[in-house]
């Protein structure tokens, strides 16, 4: 009998095609128009902070972390968090986010941003960004713009435009 327990592992470049198929299945083509997707476009995720979930050999969930800038401050963008619809409500999403946040904290990152539902992400340590503190190039519902401090005080004084991280 096959072991069908959930296994989380770091995202590998070999997983990217399967993760893209999962995103297509879960979110459809409209996902590319979202402002958060525009920040990630053409940028590799941080593989050490990004994770996939498998049941047996089936990839059933994924979460990516990407470097961004919030004003002058470095930060991470969490997402997309994707769980196969047949496996939702089983704690897979929470497990993936928790693993990514733990890995980011251990690596010395201080701040994570995402666009999502407070009712879901609030229990994972996220809080709403106060009105007017951060802006995106494209449209973002300000009620869905959330942050999580990985170090105390990491969000103090953070303001400005959210944009791609440029290595240099």
Backbone torsions as a table, in degrees:
resi	resn	phi	psi	omega
1	UNK	NA	134.1	-179.0
2	UNK	-73.2	146.1	175.4
3	UNK	-81.5	118.2	-178.2
4	UNK	-107.9	27.5	177.8
5	UNK	-76.7	156.6	-180.0
6	UNK	-75.0	132.5	177.3
7	UNK	-126.6	125.8	174.5
8	UNK	-100.8	136.6	176.4
9	UNK	-145.2	160.7	178.5
10	UNK	-61.6	142.3	173.8
11	UNK	-62.7	135.4	175.7
12	UNK	-118.8	155.5	179.7
13	UNK	-57.2	-30.7	178.5
14	UNK	-66.3	-18.2	179.7
15	UNK	-85.2	-15.8	-169.4
16	UNK	-59.0	-40.1	179.9
17	UNK	-65.1	-42.1	178.4
18	UNK	-66.8	-37.6	178.0
19	UNK	-66.1	-40.4	178.0
20	UNK	-62.2	-40.5	176.6
21	UNK	-63.9	-39.4	177.5
22	UNK	-63.3	-44.9	178.0
23	UNK	-61.1	-42.1	179.2
24	UNK	-61.0	-44.6	-179.9
25	UNK	-64.2	-42.2	-174.6
26	UNK	-81.2	-37.0	-170.8
27	UNK	-117.3	-18.3	-179.7
28	UNK	73.7	-178.0	-174.9
29	UNK	-71.3	-19.9	-179.6
30	UNK	-63.9	-14.9	-178.4
31	UNK	-61.0	-29.1	-176.5
32	UNK	-69.2	-19.5	-180.0
33	UNK	-82.9	-12.9	-177.3
34	UNK	-71.9	143.0	-176.7
35	UNK	-59.9	-39.4	179.9
36	UNK	-64.0	-37.0	176.9
37	UNK	-64.3	-36.3	-179.7
38	UNK	-63.6	-36.0	177.7
39	UNK	-65.5	-33.4	-176.7
40	UNK	-87.9	-15.5	-173.7
41	UNK	-56.6	122.9	177.6
42	UNK	76.0	7.0	-178.7
43	UNK	-113.9	128.1	178.4
44	UNK	-70.5	142.8	173.9
45	UNK	-69.3	162.2	172.4
46	UNK	-80.1	103.3	-172.9
47	UNK	-60.5	-35.5	-178.7
48	UNK	-69.0	-16.0	-178.0
49	UNK	-112.8	0.5	-176.4
50	UNK	-112.2	142.7	-171.8
51	UNK	-136.3	154.8	173.2
52	UNK	-121.4	156.0	177.3
53	UNK	-118.6	134.7	178.1
54	UNK	-127.9	145.3	168.0
55	UNK	-116.1	110.6	-170.1
56	UNK	64.4	-125.8	177.8
57	UNK	-99.1	-1.4	-177.1
58	UNK	-84.0	122.0	175.3
59	UNK	-76.1	117.2	-175.3
60	UNK	-115.9	-6.4	179.6
61	UNK	-163.1	157.7	178.7
62	UNK	-156.8	149.3	174.9
63	UNK	-143.2	133.0	179.4
64	UNK	-117.3	153.6	174.2
65	UNK	-125.2	134.2	-178.1
66	UNK	-131.0	141.7	176.8
67	UNK	-72.8	137.9	175.4
68	UNK	-139.8	179.9	172.3
69	UNK	-124.8	137.6	172.9
70	UNK	-115.5	99.9	-169.7
71	UNK	64.0	-122.5	179.4
72	UNK	-95.5	-0.5	-173.0
73	UNK	-99.0	138.6	173.5
74	UNK	-72.1	146.7	177.8
75	UNK	-155.3	177.5	175.9
76	UNK	-118.4	146.4	172.7
77	UNK	-106.4	119.9	179.4
78	UNK	-90.1	130.4	174.8
79	UNK	124.7	169.1	-0.6
80	UNK	-72.9	145.1	170.1
81	UNK	-93.6	120.0	-176.0
82	UNK	-129.7	130.0	174.2
83	UNK	-128.2	131.4	177.8
84	UNK	-52.0	131.3	-177.7
85	UNK	-51.2	-32.7	-179.9
86	UNK	-70.4	-14.2	-176.7
87	UNK	-115.2	9.7	-179.3
88	UNK	-70.9	160.9	179.3
89	UNK	68.5	20.7	178.1
90	UNK	-111.9	7.8	178.7
91	UNK	86.7	3.9	-178.0
92	UNK	-66.1	-44.8	179.5
93	UNK	-60.1	-46.4	179.1
94	UNK	-61.3	-40.6	179.5
95	UNK	-63.7	-41.5	179.3
96	UNK	-65.4	-45.8	179.9
97	UNK	-63.7	-45.6	180.0
98	UNK	-58.8	-44.1	179.8
99	UNK	-63.0	-43.0	178.9
100	UNK	-64.3	-42.7	179.4
101	UNK	-65.0	-41.6	177.8
102	UNK	-61.8	-44.2	-179.6
103	UNK	-65.7	-40.4	179.5
104	UNK	-65.0	-43.6	178.1
105	UNK	-61.4	-46.1	-179.5
106	UNK	-63.2	-29.2	179.9
107	UNK	-84.8	-1.2	176.3
108	UNK	93.2	6.9	176.2
109	UNK	-73.6	152.6	-172.7
110	UNK	-114.5	-25.3	-170.5
111	UNK	-143.5	137.6	177.6
112	UNK	-127.4	137.6	179.2
113	UNK	-121.1	151.0	172.6
114	UNK	-156.9	165.1	172.5
115	UNK	-113.9	113.6	-176.1
116	UNK	-170.6	-171.7	-176.9
117	UNK	-88.3	124.7	178.2
118	UNK	-60.0	-35.2	-178.9
119	UNK	-60.9	-29.5	179.2
120	UNK	-89.8	-52.6	-172.2
121	UNK	-80.7	-17.9	179.0
122	UNK	-59.6	-38.7	-179.8
123	UNK	-70.5	-11.0	179.2
124	UNK	-102.7	8.7	174.5
125	UNK	102.5	6.2	-179.7
126	UNK	-89.1	150.5	178.7
127	UNK	-133.2	155.8	179.7
128	UNK	-69.0	140.2	173.4
129	UNK	-72.5	128.2	178.0
130	UNK	-58.8	143.8	-178.6
131	UNK	-50.5	133.9	173.9
132	UNK	82.7	-7.0	-177.7
133	UNK	-73.4	-39.6	-177.5
134	UNK	-130.0	144.7	177.1
135	UNK	-128.7	151.0	177.2
136	UNK	-110.4	158.5	175.2
137	UNK	-65.7	-43.4	179.9
138	UNK	-102.8	-179.5	-177.8
139	UNK	-70.4	136.2	174.3
140	UNK	-142.4	130.7	174.8
141	UNK	-66.0	115.0	-176.2
142	UNK	-58.3	-25.6	178.5
143	UNK	-70.8	-17.4	-178.0
144	UNK	-100.5	-1.5	179.4
145	UNK	-86.0	113.9	-172.4
146	UNK	-125.0	155.5	176.2
147	UNK	-136.1	158.1	175.7
148	UNK	-136.6	123.9	175.5
149	UNK	-83.1	124.3	175.3
150	UNK	-91.3	-14.3	174.9
151	UNK	-134.3	139.9	-178.9
152	UNK	-54.9	133.1	177.0
153	UNK	79.4	6.7	-175.7
154	UNK	-63.3	-24.5	-178.4
155	UNK	-93.4	-8.5	179.7
156	UNK	-59.2	127.8	176.7
157	UNK	76.4	-2.2	179.6
158	UNK	-75.8	124.3	178.1
159	UNK	-160.1	161.5	177.5
160	UNK	118.9	-159.2	-176.1
161	UNK	-85.9	136.1	173.5
162	UNK	-86.7	126.3	-176.6
163	UNK	-147.1	172.4	177.9
164	UNK	-61.9	147.8	170.6
165	UNK	-79.3	131.6	177.3
166	UNK	-112.2	117.1	178.1
167	UNK	-67.5	145.8	178.3
168	UNK	177.9	NA	NA
